[in-house]
Amino acid sequence: MVSVLQNVAIDCADAYELARFWSRATGRPLHPEDRPGARETQVLLAEGPVLYFNQVPEAKTVKNRIHLCLRPETSRDQEVDRLLGLGATFVADHRNPDGSGWAVLADPEGNEFCVLRSESDRAAMNS
């Protein structure tokens, strides 16, 4: 017998607004019952667990020990630009001159996440 991963929980100051950012970032909808001011919200991913946002009183103070990694459908660099336009901030650049590596961004509440190379980026590097 095993356990099934139900959701990835993210503590935050404004559950609805942070869920809206991640909904736009992933292109996936919020739970149909989520509304502004909700203390708990969800982004319904296409596969696997949901992203669950739980409003808490304390602020984020240290680096995440667990973070999300995104593999874009477009190029990694195009996706970094798109996410910055949605309100993410640039944290660290781990991209290499040969095209490998990743970029570390933070969502509007400071939660770090990585943007990996897309499949097309990876294929171009291997050809």
C-alpha positions in Angstrom: 0.0 0.0 0.0 1.2 3.5 -0.8 0.1 7.1 -0.4 -1.0 9.3 -3.3 0.2 12.8 -3.5 -3.0 15.0 -3.3 -1.6 18.5 -3.5 1.4 20.8 -3.1 0.5 23.2 -0.3 1.9 26.7 -0.4 1.5 29.0 2.6 0.9 32.6 1.6 -0.5 36.0 2.7 -3.2 36.2 0.0 -4.3 32.8 -1.2 -6.6 34.0 -4.0 -4.1 36.5 -5.6 -1.2 34.0 -5.4 -3.4 31.3 -6.9 -4.3 33.7 -9.7 -0.5 34.2 -10.5 0.0 30.5 -10.6 -3.1 30.0 -12.7 -1.7 32.4 -15.3 1.8 30.9 -15.0 0.5 27.3 -15.6 -2.4 28.1 -17.9 -4.6 26.1 -15.6 -7.9 27.2 -13.9 -8.6 28.0 -10.3 -11.1 25.8 -8.6 -14.6 27.0 -9.7 -15.6 27.8 -6.1 -12.5 30.1 -5.4 -13.3 33.8 -5.0 -11.4 36.9 -3.9 -10.8 36.9 -0.2 -10.8 33.1 0.0 -8.3 31.8 2.6 -7.8 28.5 0.7 -7.6 28.3 -3.1 -6.5 25.7 -5.6 -5.1 25.7 -9.1 -6.3 22.5 -10.9 -3.3 21.2 -12.9 -3.8 19.0 -15.9 -2.2 16.0 -14.3 -1.1 15.0 -10.8 -1.7 17.0 -7.7 -3.3 20.4 -7.4 -1.5 23.5 -6.2 -3.2 24.4 -2.9 -2.8 27.9 -1.4 -3.3 28.3 2.3 -3.5 31.8 3.8 -1.4 32.2 6.9 -0.6 35.2 9.1 3.2 34.9 9.1 5.4 36.1 6.3 7.9 34.0 4.3 11.4 34.5 5.9 13.8 32.0 4.4 14.6 30.2 1.2 12.1 27.4 0.2 13.2 23.9 1.0 10.8 22.6 -1.6 10.1 24.4 -4.8 8.4 24.0 -8.1 10.3 23.4 -11.4 8.5 24.4 -14.6 9.3 23.0 -18.1 7.9 25.5 -20.6 6.3 24.7 -24.0 8.2 27.6 -25.5 11.9 28.3 -24.9 13.2 28.7 -21.4 14.2 32.3 -22.0 10.8 33.2 -23.5 9.1 31.7 -20.5 11.3 33.6 -18.1 10.3 36.8 -19.9 6.6 35.9 -19.8 6.7 35.0 -16.1 8.5 38.3 -15.2 5.7 40.0 -17.1 3.1 38.2 -14.8 4.8 39.6 -11.7 7.6 37.1 -10.9 11.0 38.4 -9.9 14.4 37.2 -11.1 16.4 35.5 -8.3 19.4 33.7 -9.8 20.8 32.8 -13.2 22.0 29.2 -13.6 21.9 29.3 -17.4 25.1 28.3 -19.1 26.6 29.6 -22.4 26.1 26.2 -24.0 22.3 26.5 -23.4 22.1 24.2 -20.4 20.9 25.2 -16.9 17.9 27.0 -15.4 16.7 30.3 -14.1 15.4 30.8 -10.6 12.5 33.2 -10.2 10.2 34.1 -7.3 6.4 34.4 -7.4 4.8 37.7 -6.1 5.1 36.4 -2.5 8.8 35.5 -2.8 8.4 31.7 -3.3 11.3 30.5 -5.4 10.8 28.3 -8.5 12.9 27.2 -11.4 12.4 27.5 -15.1 14.0 24.6 -16.9 14.9 24.1 -20.6 12.0 23.2 -22.8 12.0 20.0 -24.8 12.8 22.0 -27.9 15.7 23.7 -26.1 17.0 20.2 -25.0 16.6 18.8 -28.5 18.5 21.7 -30.1 21.3 21.2 -27.7 21.6 17.5 -28.5 21.6 17.9 -32.3 
